[in-house]
């Protein structure tokens, strides 16, 4: 039997998979999500979301997709790993992703086909095309130039491509040096780690999403304080440590996580 079933839960509460149903909307995550939605609906062009490893950028991107899932006027495509070694490979991926069939297969043909596609969908059919890139710090300078070119396509009123880049903070100094790229950023927002109160709320939210009765309590306040001190509020680390704490509690035949359980899990 899985540990979470042993303590009366329906699902695993502390998986590190990017399930939007388990995204705790801290002040930082809530603001990022709402501002992204506004930028996309207004067709503002380039949005940049920054954050350290484990702050929840990937889960946030999935939550953004969920926000638009029932709206037919939005075309979303997502790149999970943009570490393409050449401009050609990157452009080939983009045309395949958007189901475009260029007449020939050179980088110039790919760019012309993408431009034609964006004008057809964005102007003639009045669709909003969104390209969401995770792990944006892996984009090469050559492919940043490809993206800059795509952002040039616009009408008098709006950009034809809505580009959302989720990246670690190390991307910022790189693109700051590219003047004609950083100038196109319409939204730049940094996701911060949680504070102690938000850490407690995240743990309780995930347990509730996993089926815990609202009247029950699985973690003591002292345990949560110790979890916060150890993780410094990084959501992925919180989830991993809480998972280990519940496993440790089950192995000790206990149904409540106190400081001793947390210390044992840390060890």
C-alpha positions in Angstrom: 0.0 0.0 0.0 1.3 3.5 -0.8 2.2 5.6 2.2 -0.5 8.2 1.4 -3.3 5.6 1.4 -2.0 4.4 4.8 -2.8 7.8 6.3 -6.1 8.2 4.6 -5.2 10.3 1.5 -6.6 9.6 -2.0 -3.5 10.9 -3.9 0.1 11.5 -3.3 0.3 15.1 -1.9 3.9 15.9 -2.4 4.8 14.7 -5.9 7.4 16.9 -7.6 5.6 16.4 -11.0 4.2 19.7 -12.4 0.5 19.0 -11.7 -1.4 22.4 -11.8 -4.0 21.1 -9.4 -1.2 21.0 -6.7 0.1 24.5 -7.5 -0.2 26.5 -4.3 -0.9 30.1 -5.3 1.5 32.1 -3.2 1.4 35.9 -3.6 4.2 35.6 -6.1 2.7 32.7 -8.1 -0.7 34.3 -8.2 0.7 37.6 -9.4 2.8 35.9 -12.1 -0.1 33.9 -13.4 -2.5 36.9 -13.5 0.0 39.2 -15.2 0.8 36.5 -17.8 -2.9 36.0 -18.6 -3.3 39.8 -19.1 -0.2 40.1 -21.3 -1.3 37.2 -23.5 -4.9 38.4 -23.8 -3.7 41.9 -24.8 -1.1 40.3 -27.2 1.8 42.2 -25.7 4.5 40.0 -27.1 7.4 38.8 -24.9 6.9 37.8 -21.2 9.8 36.7 -19.1 9.3 34.8 -15.8 12.4 34.3 -13.8 13.1 32.2 -10.7 15.7 29.9 -9.0 15.6 26.2 -9.4 12.6 24.7 -7.6 10.5 27.8 -7.3 7.6 26.3 -9.4 8.1 27.8 -12.9 7.2 24.6 -14.7 4.1 24.0 -12.6 3.1 27.6 -13.2 3.4 27.1 -17.0 1.0 24.1 -16.8 -1.4 26.2 -14.7 -1.2 28.9 -17.5 -2.1 26.3 -20.1 -5.1 25.2 -17.9 -6.3 28.8 -17.8 -6.8 28.8 -21.6 -7.7 25.2 -22.2 -11.3 25.8 -23.2 -10.7 28.8 -25.4 -10.6 28.0 -29.1 -9.1 31.4 -30.1 -5.8 30.6 -28.5 -3.1 28.3 -30.0 -0.6 27.1 -27.4 2.6 25.3 -28.1 5.2 24.4 -25.4 9.0 23.7 -25.6 10.2 21.9 -22.5 13.9 22.0 -23.4 15.1 24.7 -25.8 18.8 23.5 -25.9 18.8 23.2 -29.7 22.3 23.1 -31.1 21.6 25.1 -34.3 19.2 27.7 -35.8 18.1 25.1 -38.3 17.2 22.5 -35.7 15.2 25.1 -33.7 13.3 26.4 -36.7 12.6 22.9 -37.9 11.1 22.1 -34.5 8.9 25.2 -34.6 7.4 24.5 -38.1 6.7 20.9 -37.1 5.1 22.1 -33.8 2.8 24.5 -35.5 2.0 21.9 -38.3 3.5 24.1 -41.0 4.6 22.6 -44.3 7.2 24.9 -46.0 7.9 24.6 -49.7 11.6 24.0 -49.1 13.7 23.2 -46.1 16.2 26.0 -45.5 16.3 28.4 -42.5 15.1 31.2 -44.8 12.1 29.0 -46.0 11.3 28.1 -42.3 11.3 31.8 -41.3 9.1 32.8 -44.3 6.7 29.9 -43.5 6.5 31.0 -39.9 5.8 34.6 -40.8 3.1 33.5 -43.2 1.5 31.3 -40.6 1.5 34.0 -37.9 -0.2 36.5 -40.2 -2.7 33.9 -41.4 -3.7 32.7 -37.9 -3.1 36.0 -36.1 -4.7 38.4 -38.6 -7.0 36.5 -41.0 -8.3 34.1 -38.4 -7.9 36.4 -35.4 -6.2 33.7 -33.3 -3.7 34.3 -30.5 -0.6 32.2 -31.0 1.4 31.5 -27.8 4.8 29.8 -27.6 5.7 28.8 -24.1 9.4 28.0 -23.4 10.5 26.3 -20.2 14.2 26.1 -19.1 14.8 29.3 -21.0 18.3 29.7 -19.7 19.3 27.0 -22.2 18.4 29.0 -25.3 21.6 29.8 -27.3 22.4 33.3 -28.5 21.7 32.2 -32.1 18.2 31.0 -31.2 17.5 34.1 -29.1 18.0 36.0 -32.4 15.4 33.6 -34.0 12.9 34.5 -31.3 13.7 38.2 -31.7 12.9 38.0 -35.4 9.6 36.3 -34.7 8.7 39.0 -32.3 9.1 41.6 -35.1 6.0 40.3 -36.8 3.1 42.5 -35.7 0.2 44.6 -36.7 -0.3 48.3 -35.8 -2.1 47.0 -32.6 -0.5 43.8 -31.4 2.3 41.3 -31.7 1.5 38.2 -33.7 3.4 35.8 -31.5 3.0 35.7 -27.7 6.3 34.4 -26.3 6.5 33.3 -22.7 9.9 32.3 -21.4 10.3 30.6 -18.0 13.9 30.7 -17.0 16.4 30.7 -14.2 17.7 34.1 -13.2 21.0 33.5 -15.0 19.3 34.3 -18.3 18.7 37.9 -17.4 22.3 39.2 -17.6 22.6 37.4 -21.0 19.6 39.0 -22.6 20.3 42.4 -21.0 23.3 42.6 -23.2 21.2 42.1 -26.3 19.6 45.5 -26.5 17.1 44.8 -29.3 15.9 41.7 -27.4 15.5 43.1 -23.8 13.7 46.1 -25.3 10.9 43.7 -26.5 10.2 42.4 -22.9 6.7 43.6 -22.0 6.5 41.7 -18.8 9.4 40.7 -16.5 8.5 39.1 -13.2 10.6 37.1 -10.7 9.1 34.3 -8.6 10.4 34.3 -5.1 10.6 31.4 -2.6 7.8 31.2 0.0 7.9 32.7 3.4 7.1 30.6 6.6 3.4 31.4 6.5 3.2 30.4 2.8 5.2 27.2 3.5 2.5 26.2 6.1 -0.3 27.1 3.7 1.3 25.2 0.8 1.7 22.0 2.9 -2.0 22.3 4.1 -3.2 23.0 0.6 -1.5 20.0 -0.9 -2.8 17.7 1.8 -6.3 19.0 1.2 -5.9 18.5 -2.6 -4.8 14.9 -1.9 -8.0 14.2 0.1 -7.2 15.1 3.7 -10.2 16.0 5.8 -10.1 19.7 6.7 -10.4 19.0 10.4 -7.3 16.8 10.5 -3.8 18.0 10.9 -0.7 16.0 9.9 2.1 18.4 10.6 2.8 20.2 13.8 3.7 23.9 13.7 7.1 23.1 15.0 7.6 20.6 12.2 6.6 23.1 9.6 9.0 25.7 11.1 11.8 23.2 10.8 10.8 22.3 7.2 10.9 26.0 6.3 14.3 26.5 7.9 15.7 23.5 6.0 14.1 24.4 2.6 14.2 28.2 2.8 10.8 28.2 1.2 11.6 26.5 -2.2 8.4 24.6 -3.2 10.2 21.6 -4.8 12.4 21.1 -1.7 9.4 21.5 0.6 7.5 18.8 -1.4 10.5 16.4 -1.3 11.1 16.9 2.4 7.3 16.5 3.2 7.2 13.4 1.2 10.1 11.9 3.2 8.5 13.0 6.4 5.3 11.2 5.7 7.1 8.1 4.7 9.2 8.3 7.9 6.0 8.7 9.9 4.4 5.6 8.3 7.5 3.5 8.9 7.5 4.5 12.5 3.7 3.7 12.7 2.9 7.3 13.5 0.1 9.4 12.0 1.4 12.8 12.8 4.6 14.6 11.7 6.5 16.3 14.6 10.0 17.8 14.9 11.5 14.4 15.5 10.1 13.0 12.3 11.4 15.9 10.3 14.9 15.6 11.8 14.9 11.9 11.0 13.8 12.6 7.4 16.5 15.2 7.1 19.1 12.8 8.3 
